[in-house]
Each structure stands twice: as structure tokens, then as C-alpha cells.
Amino acid sequence: MKCDKCGETLFTPEQTKQLIKLREANKKIEGKRKIIKVGSSIAALLPKKVEALGIKEGIVDSVKVLSSNSLEIKFNQEIV
């Protein structure tokens, strides 16, 4: 993508495609989610739509705290 005013390239075509994919994926799953207790653990409920992204049981690689109110969940495979 290029700036209409100065002609500077802001994103490569590949980066633009990836950003569009991410935006579409977020539209599908965005919203509040419930945390439930499962045995002695807790779990986040995700909508069934995430299966279309390749998200399924057992593909979480790591979880870490990013800030005082956010977590990062990394998968062991690409989802978008």
C-alpha cells in the first residue's frame, strides 16, 4: 500500500494480505468470552467459528502474560 500524498510504501503486498486475513479472522471471533472451571483448571470458551481457522483441542504451545489485563496464547501451528 502506498500513501496517496507522498507515495511512500507503507506495507508490502504480502504484509497487506496478511493484515487483511488477520482483520477478517478477528471479525469472526471478536467479543466477550466466558472463563469456566473444568476440574481443577479453568478454560476460556471460544466460538465454534474458530475451528475454521484451524484451532482445535491440544494445539496450544504456550501462554504468557503480556500486561496486567492480557494474555498471549501461541499455537504450535499457523492458524491464519
C-alpha positions as CSV (number, residue, x, y, z in Angstrom):
1,M,0.0,0.0,0.0
2,K,1.3,3.4,-0.8
3,C,0.4,6.8,0.6
4,D,-1.6,8.8,-1.9
5,K,0.0,12.1,-0.9
6,C,3.8,11.2,-0.7
7,G,4.0,7.9,-2.5
8,E,5.8,6.2,0.4
9,T,5.2,2.4,0.7
10,L,3.6,1.6,4.0
11,F,3.1,-2.1,3.6
12,T,4.3,-4.7,1.1
13,P,1.6,-6.6,-0.8
14,E,2.3,-9.7,1.3
15,Q,2.0,-7.7,4.5
16,T,-1.2,-6.2,3.3
17,K,-2.7,-9.6,2.5
18,Q,-1.7,-10.9,6.0
19,L,-3.2,-7.8,7.7
20,I,-6.5,-8.4,5.8
21,K,-6.5,-12.1,6.8
22,L,-6.0,-11.1,10.5
23,R,-8.7,-8.5,10.3
24,E,-11.2,-11.0,8.9
25,A,-10.2,-13.6,11.5
26,N,-10.8,-11.1,14.3
27,K,-14.2,-10.2,12.9
28,K,-15.2,-13.9,13.2
29,I,-14.1,-14.4,16.9
30,E,-14.2,-10.9,18.4
31,G,-16.3,-10.5,21.6
32,K,-16.5,-11.3,25.2
33,R,-15.8,-14.8,26.3
34,K,-16.5,-16.8,29.4
35,I,-14.0,-18.5,31.7
36,I,-15.3,-21.7,33.2
37,K,-13.9,-24.1,35.8
38,V,-13.0,-27.6,34.4
39,G,-11.9,-29.9,37.2
40,S,-9.1,-28.1,39.0
41,S,-8.3,-25.9,36.0
42,I,-10.0,-23.1,34.1
43,A,-10.8,-22.8,30.4
44,A,-11.8,-20.0,28.0
45,L,-14.9,-20.7,25.9
46,L,-14.3,-19.9,22.2
47,P,-17.0,-19.8,19.5
48,K,-17.3,-22.8,17.1
49,K,-16.3,-20.5,14.3
50,V,-12.6,-20.7,15.4
51,E,-12.4,-24.3,14.0
52,A,-12.4,-22.7,10.5
53,L,-9.1,-21.1,11.5
54,G,-7.6,-24.5,12.4
55,I,-8.0,-24.0,16.1
56,K,-8.8,-27.3,17.9
57,E,-8.1,-29.1,21.2
58,G,-4.4,-29.6,22.0
59,I,-2.7,-27.1,19.7
60,V,-1.7,-24.6,22.4
61,D,2.1,-24.3,22.6
62,S,2.5,-21.6,25.2
63,V,0.6,-19.0,27.3
64,K,2.2,-15.9,28.8
65,V,1.1,-12.7,30.5
66,L,1.6,-9.6,28.3
67,S,0.2,-6.9,30.6
68,S,-1.9,-6.5,33.7
69,N,-5.0,-7.4,31.7
70,S,-4.0,-9.5,28.7
71,L,-2.6,-13.0,27.9
72,E,-1.0,-14.3,24.8
73,I,-1.8,-17.8,23.6
74,K,0.6,-19.3,21.0
75,F,-0.3,-22.3,18.9
76,N,2.0,-24.9,17.6
77,Q,0.8,-24.3,14.1
78,E,-0.2,-21.3,12.0
79,I,-3.9,-20.5,12.2
80,V,-4.2,-17.6,9.7
